[in-house]
Amino acid sequence: MRYKHILVGKPINLDELRPVPKEHSLTPRQIAQRERDAELRRAINEASAAAESQAIPISLKDGQKMATMRAAMTRLIKETGSTVHMGVRGETIYLSRGPIPGGRGRWGRPPS
């Protein structure tokens, strides 16, 4: 059959019409976040394996911000379901299986 105004082709499978998902490369910020998260997960694992009376210190390198590290550490501890405690003293984060003394909160004061 001939068409005057259009051109009709052969039938095709609908699977051929599905869009192919594009692969996006990660941004430098995403790459840095993944690398940092991997290092923090290793530190959490070390603290989980250490004695309850010991703490693992994590010092910040140049260019790192304490607020960012604390937020990332808190997020990863929740994600992993770990029972590791985190404490911050100056520019150092401490991870321990046992409660970290000092600071604000119920562990810093003797029971009354």
C-alpha positions, 0 to 999 in steps of 0.5 A: 500500500502506498502513502502519499504524505508519509513513509511507513517502515517495517514493524519493530520490537518494542524492546528496541525503543527502550532508552539506553541509560547513560553512564555519568562520570563522577564529579571530583567532589563525589570521588573525594567523598567516596574515598573519604567514606572508605577511609572512615569505614576502615577506621570504624572497623579498626575501632570495632576490633580494638579493645573496649578500653582503647580509642582510635584517634583520627586527625584531620589533614589540611583542607578538611573541615571538622563539621564535614568529618563529624557529619560523615562519621555520624552518617557512616556509624548509623549506616553500618549499624556499628556500636562505636562511640565517637568523641571530638577533642580539638581537631581530633576525632576519637572512636571507641567501643566503650564510652568516651570520657569527658565532654558533654553528656551522660558519660562525662559525669559520675552517676549521682 
